[in-house]
């Protein structure tokens, strides 16, 4: 029987004294590198959309990953984006992989950038979804700081944080919410320590940079990069996506209408087509 998002077993790999949780399935015979997923604030293995993970798995292997101390992984949560990125590189190598494509969402997108900067040989392509950049614009809606730390987010929380404001956007959000809860053995929620560490990492990463062109460091990312956001990301301001594509030499930008932080979940069929086209283009 072929594994899917709902059936792929949670596995663990030991590295640097801790056990990192992951799930891996898909088309291993495709000739494409595995697609390595890095999740949003506090998110675990079951915060991804099965429509997207299974759709992408038809053309390659996919690997969902929990960082150190996150959800079902063990260890002390990291409080620096750079350390989170180094852990990703550690696990990629521990899995015996020479190169992967990396999809990072929100704080996961920041980690994906740092993997490409610090361990460029491991990364073929980047997909950066609803994310920011080092020294970027930290503006967020004030209500975000009230809702995002909720220990057990509700459907209403996700609708506010991730989706647009129209009735169609809310309908798409509730459909995503239903899909992401389909798996019977859900990954456990992340601890308060994870929330605290990741909030610290996020704040430090957005500290202002000096210089005439503070984002010039992104010129070192040579990998083909797809950046996605909605028109109004209230968590990580959409303008950050523009800064990313202006400074990563081989980057392209998609902005989905009436959408916010989780644009890929509001338009999953559209994003699936865009992501597959990008991943299968010759670099």
Helices and strands as residue ranges (DSSP letters): E 11-15, E 18-26, E 35-38, G 45-47, H 50-57, E 61-65, H 81-94, E 100-105, H 107-118, G 120-122, E 123-129, H 144-147, H 155-162, H 167-180, H 192-205, G 216-220, E 224-230, H 239-247, E 251-256, H 263-266, H 268-280
